[in-house]
Amino acid sequence: MLKIRSLLLSVYIFAGVQVCAQTTNVKVEFGKELGPMKMEQMALGQGGLSEEPMLAGRVTEIRALHPAVIRLFVSEYYDVLPEKGKYHFTTLDSMVANILQTGAKPFMSFCLKPKLFFPVIDQDIVEPNDYEAWEQFVHDVVKHYLDKGTGITYWEVGNEVDIGEDGGTPYRFKPESYARYYKHTVAAILRADPNAKVGGPALAYYKSPILPELLRVCSAEKIPLHFVSFHNYNNSPTAIRGQIEYVKNLLGQYPGLKAETIMNEWNMDLFNPPLDPRFQPCYVAETIWQMKDVGLDWSCYYQIRDWYVSYETFFRIHSPEGTAFMTRWWNRQAQFSGLIDYQNQLRPAYYTFKLLSRMAGNKLAVTSSNDKVHGFATHDPKLRMHNMMLWNFSDQPVTVKLSLNDLPKEMRVRHIVLDASGSGLEENQRLRPDPFVQIKKGTQSLTLKLEPWAVHYWSLE
């Protein structure tokens, strides 16, 4: 066993100390690169709340997470079509500009219901009163952002179209009405930008009959469907994995579609979240591990920043019942969804995303004998370094025998522990660093302890 006084690879070395009876074996193969990690595709989302510049005050901190996309609700509160023949893009443009400032591309969830096409506020009126004019409107919106050179690729048709106002956007479709609406809307998107990627239906419930009908119609009528999107809020990462498997299996029945899978809203069960502050940061790491292990193409964590909603704003576009629900939920309930809270402070889960963003470059093989202990490791040729994370998604401590196989050279190592329960808000208090140490070339073995819900990171350079 390599003896490292300054606690390389853990805050604990257990030489001569009694440890837990159950030991987990973890191996990291530094000589086995498995292709690009693509961690930037485990991305972020924002919105459904306000036309105000929700991200403007935290652009730098969001940029540090390196998301490839940020999903944005293109909602009616942006007032893009205030009256016939008159467009208003200024407010929506500002939000798109903020996303671009983070280094991400907007992932546009098209949820607009202008009064010109939907004169009555009713979540069950889901199709416009004039499809020809609607297609021209959609075309003009997409063309506006194409001409501005925003680089937007993804256009999603609707948001949580199976539950209506409870999802923040007043659409409650039936399977046949969504398929029809989707067909008209994506025709307009692709007429404006033939290189766009289109999809949906951004389901709140992954087994909604809307998805099988959409797949059937798109397959039968050769309608483009570049991605399938769905949401889930669940305290079990393995349950989320099961939902991804269900959608992938459903897609497998239509091999001609070749659609990406995107879970573009996910988080803990926000109605019943675990209150231990250590849980959510570890949950983020474990859920993303399950997503990548099962082959999900993209995800967007919901959300970046919590924001109070305006009753008056939603009353213009929702029913009184829907407006009351949105206002109660966002303005009166304890919130756990945002990486940044109402007071503009970074929550501990933000730092999990920051550590995950360091998993850049090529993925290395990591194996574990315990289904509660997982990790990522990468070789980053751009920065000429290696990175590694381990976590314990369990309420019990775990002893780990860690084997670092085929280290390519002697390296300097920095170990960091994510402290979710401490009172300090500075980054070095949340991401607590140990001193640098040196590690030799070859294969090294260590024993370490992971506390419940622990998240650890190491840089090797």
Secondary structure, 3 states (H helix, E strand, C coil): CCCCCCCCCCCCCCCCCCCCCCEEEEEEEEEEEEEECCHHHEEEEECCCCCCCCCHHHHHHHHCCCCCEEEEEECHHHCCCCECCECCCHHHHHHHHHHHHCCCEEEEEECCCCCCCCCCCCCCCCCCCCHHHHHHHHHHHHHHHHHCCCCCCEEEECCCCCCHHHHCCCCCCCHHHHHHHHHHHHHHHHHHCCCCEEEEEEECCCCCCHHHHHHHHHHHHCCCCCEEEEEEECCCHHHHHHHHHHHHHHHHCCCCCCCEEEEEEEECCCCCCCCCCCHHHHHHHHHHHHHHHHCCCEEEEECCECCCCCHHHHHCCCCHHHHHHHHHHHHHCCCCCCCECCCCCECHHHHHHHHHHCCCCEEEEEEECCCCEEEEEEEECCCCEEEEEEEECCCCCEEEEEEEEEECCCEEEEEEEECCCCCCCCHHHHEEECCCEEECCEEEEEEEEECCCCEEEEEEC
